[in-house]
Amino acid sequence: MYTDKQMLKVHTERFWSNVDKEGPNSCWIWKGSVNSMGHGQMLFMRRNITAHRVSWIINVGPIPKRKCILHHCDNRLCVNPAHLYVGTQSDNNRDRAHRNPTGQGGRFTKVPDIEIERIRNMSRNYSQAFLSRLFNYHPSTISRIINKR
């Protein structure tokens, strides 16, 4: 049986094996499992936890109670600690509203027209899972775009 210290080392190594680390200022993309909200996730210290939270724990330290780890870069698969910060759920909601994820087109449009065209063109050669990660949209959004719903 592993001690907590040994388990932390094993999980940390597994975490880094699932990260595509380009440069210190670029997004470090999570290559492992992705949850239904489009965030990376992994089993870490006996808990299923999002990859950006694991990155914070490994690189910065414990997450304060009732706090969120938010992205400066707005890329759900990014785990670069330089792109992360501590905030509240209110901060997260305000940030999301400020970034205006409704995009172009109609009032409820989330995906810019140019990305819709690219996704449909690329869907001939790439899986929906890959496109979901590449464009940072939920898999069901990719499916609706491809199927013109």
Summary of the structure (lengths in Angstrom):
residues: 149
radius of gyration: 16.9
end to end distance: 50.4
largest distance: 55.8
contacts: 380
relative contact order: 0.11
helix: 42%
strand: 15%
